[in-house]
Structures are given as structure tokens and as C-alpha cells.
């Protein structure tokens, strides 16, 4: 199982990108957090921004296609996309596998 984490400028932007990942069966589930404060270097300057964090849970078999779709729809020029391969219960892993696979 893979958990994909990314940031967005606000909840609406996040939801408009990650909810379709569940609808289209690229992700088993998604979560969007409340606001966080970020600091980073971008184009030679130190930037600060209020963002939200989105996590998307998918199966190893769907992660490449899901990430491609996520990056294509993401509002940032260079979105942070972190992939974490995680262990879980057998039952939850089975549910994730059953829930993904791309559009039918």
C-alpha cells in the first residue's frame, strides 16, 4: 500500500483534484487537512504560504497512474509529491486493492 502526500493552496483546490482520484478509482480514500504554514525556497526567494495537506491511499499497482493524474491536475508548477510505502492490516490492504484500479 502507498500513501501519497501533497500540498495545495487551499481546501477547494485540494478537493477538486483529490476527490476525482477516488471517483475514478485511482485512490481508495483521500484526506485533506486543515491549514498548515509552509516555508520553502522558490525561484531564489524564501517563501511562506498557508497550505493544506492532502493524503491519498492507493495500491502499489495504481500508484504510478494516480500520481500522473495528480500531477497533471495539480495547480502548482512543481507540486511536492511524497510516496510512502506502508504496512497495514491484511483486511485494510485487501480493501485498498479492491477499491482501486482506475476507471472501469
Protein Blocks (a to p, Z undefined) as FASTA:
>chain_A
ZZdddddfbfklmmmmmmmmmmnopafbdcddddddddddeehiacddddddddddddfk
lmmmmmmmmmmmpmbfbdcdddddddddfklmmmmmmmgnbjZZ
